[in-house]
């Protein structure tokens, strides 16, 4: 995974079991970047409730810093679209149904374009090394499926980002990662049952095997079905997810 994509997907929600982190030799980040990265991960990880105010003083105490880097981090998160300004301060952004419909439509478009560009242009080849590495990860999960957990969404996002990255258009992948982050807080609640997790694993393997084997039309159809082939289904899932988010907020 390239460094830009890795830094955006990597969070406390998911650490590859076969990856060792070597932080001792890494250069120290500027304080403002460190606070931004930690606060961004906390927002994406669902550590703050939908109505919890992101108070500067409390966050400064949490990170052991002054209010200045916290204020800068909040401004950057506001620009990212991950938080919004409300009465009395900043709150985590939770898209409404209209916004979710638009974001899901964008996600579907970005997802399918990665394969469609290879169908349209025979000179475009998916990177076999990327496909192989990601397939091996999902084969391992297929043998020992993880327990249902809202945080499985990060592994799901990684699959889709790697599939996109293998198609060779970094801008497309960056856009997909960005939109996936904006709907993560709702999509988390798509993975509360074992059958949903196991179905996702099976479908991911089928999609990526089809791409690996050059069956791009089959892969395109399977991916379209996987991400949702009608806006009605998307909205129904979103409505259920929002309900689950209210009911299960204590699980985050």
Secondary structure, 3 states (H helix, E strand, C coil): CCHHHHHHHCECCECCCCCCCCCCCCCCCCHHHHHHHHHHHHHHCCCCCCCCCCCHHHHHHHHCCCHHHHHHHHHHHHHHCCEEEECCEEEECCCCHHHHHHHHHHHHHHHHHHHHHHHHCCCCCCCHHHHHHHHHHHHHHHHCCCCCCCCHHHHHHHHHHHHHHHCCCHHHHHHHHHHHHHHHHHHHHHCCCHHHHHHHHHHHHHHHHHHHCCCHHHHHHHHHHHHCCCHHHHHHHHHHHHHHHHHCHHHC
